[in-house]
Amino acid sequence: VDQIESYLLEVGQENTEGFGGVVAGGIRLQQIPDEFAPCLAELLKHKDEIKNYLEIGSAAGGSCYVINHFFPLEKIVLIDNNGLNMQGTRNEVLKGIFHQELIGRSDDEFVYGSVAKMGILFDLILLDSEHHYQNVRLEAALYLPFLHPGGFLFLHDTVSSPQGGGRVMRELAAFGGMELVAEYVSEKGPKLGIGLLRKV
């Protein structure tokens, strides 16, 4: 975990005040290093099982960059509505990493339909777009059918948005066919929270 955290501290955050780290810029990661590191360490126990990756809310692409660094990904699909105007930055961050981008809201018929037409199941899905309850709940309802049994769901902002990502995490663990693996909350910096769940 310490080695992973050191790596995350050095690759560059969107800003150091909001996301910790020691470098502003770089891959512009929007994850808190001491939340993301133990989550990655847990996922690495299943490294060879994680090949197909879906990310909703990609921003600058920092999370995808890190996931691709640690896992032998064969398929990467990113969904983003470009509300933060980061497509150019994302292209630079993910240069040389083969991925497919779907531009639009996650609930757009074209975006959802494009994922459905792929006919594949994902081993890891990361939800980190809008954090209002209705939005997170809808994304979970739309995209969890594309999660492989035994696959993992990564929910961001479970602490900073307790009635959004946090509430959906609790509901999925209680009656959504998902097992809560752990919730990771920073002890060193801003507390955003990561919920890691596994499809049973």
Residue pairs with C-beta under 8 A, 6 or more apart in sequence:
1 37
1 38
1 41
2 37
4 36
4 37
4 40
4 41
4 70
5 33
5 34
5 37
7 69
8 21
8 29
8 31
8 33
8 36
8 37
8 66
9 20
9 21
9 22
9 23
9 33
10 21
10 22
10 23
10 26
11 21
11 23
11 26
11 27
11 29
11 62
11 65
11 66
12 21
12 23
12 24
12 25
12 26
12 27
12 28
12 29
12 62
13 19
13 20
13 21
13 23
13 24
13 26
13 28
13 29
13 30
13 62
14 24
14 28
14 29
14 30
14 59
14 60
14 62
15 24
16 22
16 23
16 24
17 190
18 30
18 190
19 29
19 30
19 31
19 32
19 189
19 190
20 32
20 33
20 34
20 186
20 188
20 189
20 190
21 29
21 33
27 60
27 61
27 62
27 65
27 66
27 93
28 59
28 60
28 61
28 62
28 86
28 89
28 93
29 36
29 60
29 62
29 63
29 65
29 66
30 59
30 60
30 62
30 63
30 128
31 62
31 63
31 66
31 156
31 192
31 194
32 186
32 189
32 190
32 191
32 192
33 188
33 189
34 186
34 187
34 188
34 189
35 184
35 185
35 186
35 192
35 193
35 194
36 66
36 184
36 194
38 182
38 184
39 154
39 182
39 184
39 194
39 196
40 66
40 70
42 181
42 182
42 196
43 50
43 70
43 71
43 124
43 152
43 196
44 70
44 71
46 152
47 70
47 71
47 72
48 72
49 123
49 150
50 71
50 72
50 73
50 123
50 124
50 152
51 71
51 72
51 73
51 74
51 75
51 123
52 73
52 74
52 75
52 120
52 121
52 122
52 123
52 124
52 148
53 64
53 67
53 68
53 71
53 73
53 75
53 76
53 77
53 122
53 123
53 124
53 125
53 126
54 77
54 79
54 115
54 122
54 124
54 125
54 126
54 143
54 146
55 63
55 64
55 67
55 76
55 77
55 78
55 79
55 125
55 126
55 128
56 79
56 80
56 106
56 125
56 126
56 127
56 128
56 129
56 139
56 143
57 79
57 80
57 106
57 126
57 127
57 128
57 129
57 130
57 156
58 64
58 78
58 79
58 80
58 86
58 90
58 101
59 80
59 84
59 86
59 90
59 128
60 84
60 86
60 89
60 90
60 93
61 78
61 86
61 89
61 90
61 93
61 94
62 93
63 126
63 128
64 76
64 78
64 94
64 97
64 99
65 93
65 94
65 97
67 73
67 124
67 126
68 76
68 94
68 97
71 124
75 100
75 120
75 122
76 97
76 98
76 99
76 100
77 99
77 100
77 101
77 102
77 115
77 118
77 122
78 90
78 99
78 100
78 101
78 102
79 101
79 102
79 104
79 106
79 111
79 115
79 129
80 86
80 87
80 90
80 101
80 102
80 103
80 129
81 103
81 104
81 105
81 106
81 129
82 103
87 101
87 103
90 101
102 110
102 111
102 114
102 115
103 111
104 110
104 111
105 111
106 112
106 129
106 138
106 139
106 142
106 143
107 138
107 139
107 142
112 142
112 143
115 143
115 146
116 146
120 146
121 146
121 147
121 148
121 151
122 146
122 147
122 148
122 151
123 147
123 148
123 151
123 152
124 151
124 152
124 153
124 154
125 143
125 144
125 146
125 147
125 151
125 152
125 153
125 154
126 154
126 156
127 136
127 139
127 140
127 143
127 153
127 154
127 155
127 156
127 165
128 154
128 156
128 157
129 135
129 139
130 136
131 156
131 157
131 160
131 161
131 164
131 165
132 161
132 164
133 163
133 164
133 167
133 168
135 164
136 155
136 161
136 164
136 165
136 167
136 168
137 168
137 171
140 153
140 168
140 172
140 176
144 153
144 172
144 176
144 177
144 178
144 199
147 153
147 199
148 199
149 199
149 200
150 198
150 199
151 198
151 199
152 181
152 196
152 197
152 198
152 199
153 172
153 178
153 195
153 196
153 197
153 198
153 199
154 194
154 195
154 196
155 165
155 168
155 169
155 194
155 195
155 196
155 197
156 165
156 192
156 193
156 194
157 164
157 165
157 166
157 192
157 193
158 165
158 166
158 169
158 183
158 192
158 193
158 194
158 195
159 166
159 183
159 185
159 191
159 192
159 193
160 190
160 191
160 192
160 193
165 193
165 195
166 193
166 195
169 180
169 183
169 195
169 197
172 178
172 180
172 197
173 179
173 180
173 197
177 199
177 200
178 197
178 198
178 199
178 200
179 197
179 198
179 199
179 200
180 195
180 196
180 197
181 196
181 197
181 198
182 196
183 193
183 194
183 195
183 196
184 193
184 194
184 196
185 191
185 193
186 192
